[in-house]
C-alpha cells in the first residue's frame, strides 16, 4: 500500500511538526498549536535523537522540520516578551508582592 501522492505534503508537514516539537522539547501547546512550555529532557530523549536523524534523511522533511523549529523558537521569544509585558511589568509597578506568587526567570535566552 502506498500513500496518496496528493496527501504526501500534509503528512510530511504533520511529521515535521512532531519532529520539531520533540527536538525543541515542547511539552505544552495552546489551542492554536503554539508552544507554551518546554521540557529539556524531551529534547534530549531517544525520540528527539531519532527525529533529528530521520529528518536529515529526506531533504523535504528536513526543510519542513527546520521551518517549524524556526517558528517554534520565534513563538517562545514572543511568549517571553508577552510574559514580561503582561504579567511582570504591572506587578512591579504596583510595588507590592502578590500573595502566594512565585518568581519565574524570563530573562534567560531560550534560543538553542
RODO-2510 file (C-alpha; in nm, 4 decimals, decimal comma):
residues 112
     n   res          X          Y          Z
     1     x     0,0000     0,0000     0,0000
     2     x     0,1357     0,3430    -0,0884
     3     x     0,0438     0,6909     0,0253
     4     x    -0,1840     0,9013    -0,1831
     5     x     0,0561     1,1456    -0,3575
     6     x    -0,1907     1,4294    -0,3025
     7     x    -0,1647     1,3829     0,0760
     8     x     0,2135     1,3466     0,0877
     9     x     0,2735     1,7152     0,1658
    10     x     0,0270     1,7265     0,4531
    11     x     0,1655     1,4058     0,6034
    12     x     0,5209     1,5415     0,5830
    13     x     0,4087     1,8650     0,7480
    14     x     0,2439     1,6764     1,0342
    15     x     0,5568     1,4642     1,0786
    16     x     0,7722     1,7792     1,0717
    17     x     0,5524     1,9259     1,3480
    18     x     0,6019     1,6172     1,5651
    19     x     0,9759     1,6036     1,4981
    20     x     1,0233     1,9755     1,5664
    21     x     0,8287     1,9554     1,8929
    22     x     1,0475     1,6676     2,0098
    23     x     1,3714     1,8347     1,9015
    24     x     1,2766     2,1637     2,0716
    25     x     1,1414     1,9849     2,3801
    26     x     0,7927     2,1340     2,3542
    27     x     0,5810     1,9898     2,6354
    28     x     0,2688     2,2040     2,6070
    29     x     0,0698     2,3792     2,3369
    30     x    -0,2227     2,6177     2,3231
    31     x    -0,5402     2,5508     2,1188
    32     x    -0,3785     2,7172     1,8153
    33     x    -0,0828     2,4760     1,8344
    34     x     0,1540     2,7400     1,9677
    35     x     0,4103     2,6151     2,2219
    36     x     0,3519     2,7138     2,5834
    37     x     0,6145     2,5133     2,7731
    38     x     0,9395     2,3309     2,7151
    39     x     1,0979     2,0264     2,8806
    40     x     1,4751     1,9956     2,8285
    41     x     1,4548     1,6228     2,8996
    42     x     1,2275     1,5794     2,5969
    43     x     1,4756     1,7481     2,3629
    44     x     1,7414     1,5028     2,4794
    45     x     1,5174     1,1966     2,4549
    46     x     1,5747     0,8971     2,2303
    47     x     1,2772     1,0020     2,0170
    48     x     1,4211     1,3521     1,9668
    49     x     1,7520     1,1999     1,8589
    50     x     1,5720     0,9716     1,6121
    51     x     1,3700     1,2702     1,4867
    52     x     1,6918     1,4592     1,4087
    53     x     1,8386     1,1624     1,2245
    54     x     1,5259     1,0741     1,0279
    55     x     1,4522     1,4326     0,9291
    56     x     1,8059     1,4587     0,7923
    57     x     1,7464     1,1609     0,5618
    58     x     1,4916     1,3459     0,3479
    59     x     1,5535     1,6960     0,2128
    60     x     1,1865     1,7961     0,2078
    61     x     1,1267     1,6694     0,5614
    62     x     1,4474     1,8378     0,6820
    63     x     1,3371     2,1693     0,5329
    64     x     0,9887     2,1488     0,6796
    65     x     1,1208     2,0430     1,0212
    66     x     1,3689     2,3302     1,0166
    67     x     1,0930     2,5758     0,9310
    68     x     0,8749     2,4508     1,2174
    69     x     1,1735     2,4734     1,4554
    70     x     1,2215     2,8342     1,3480
    71     x     0,8529     2,9105     1,4100
    72     x     0,8715     2,7372     1,7485
    73     x     1,1694     2,9421     1,8660
    74     x     1,0037     3,2615     1,7451
    75     x     0,6877     3,1661     1,9360
    76     x     0,8922     3,1189     2,2530
    77     x     1,0523     3,4608     2,2052
    78     x     0,7073     3,6200     2,1650
    79     x     0,5826     3,4290     2,4704
    80     x     0,8786     3,5521     2,6726
    81     x     0,8069     3,9127     2,5688
    82     x     0,4370     3,8706     2,6459
    83     x     0,5109     3,7345     2,9923
    84     x     0,7339     4,0306     3,0654
    85     x     0,4862     4,2918     2,9448
    86     x     0,1541     4,1384     3,0540
    87     x     0,2373     3,9872     3,3900
    88     x     0,5577     4,1078     3,5463
    89     x     0,5694     4,4742     3,4480
    90     x     0,2326     4,5683     3,6014
    91     x     0,3114     4,3778     3,9227
    92     x     0,6467     4,5508     3,9564
    93     x     0,4857     4,8896     3,9073
    94     x     0,2410     4,8262     4,1911
    95     x     0,5299     4,7876     4,4344
    96     x     0,3670     4,5138     4,6429
    97     x     0,4259     4,1420     4,6014
    98     x     0,1294     3,9253     4,5144
    99     x     0,0332     3,6834     4,7923
   100     x     0,1448     3,3291     4,7039
   101     x     0,3174     3,4351     4,3800
   102     x     0,6329     3,2647     4,2649
   103     x     0,9122     3,4234     4,0696
   104     x     0,9905     3,2992     3,7206
   105     x     1,3135     3,3977     3,5475
   106     x     1,2124     3,5091     3,1979
   107     x     1,5368     3,6911     3,1287
   108     x     1,7209     3,3826     3,0033
   109     x     1,7576     3,3468     2,6299
   110     x     1,5616     3,0395     2,5172
   111     x     1,7380     3,0048     2,1841
   112     x     1,9061     2,6674     2,1328
***
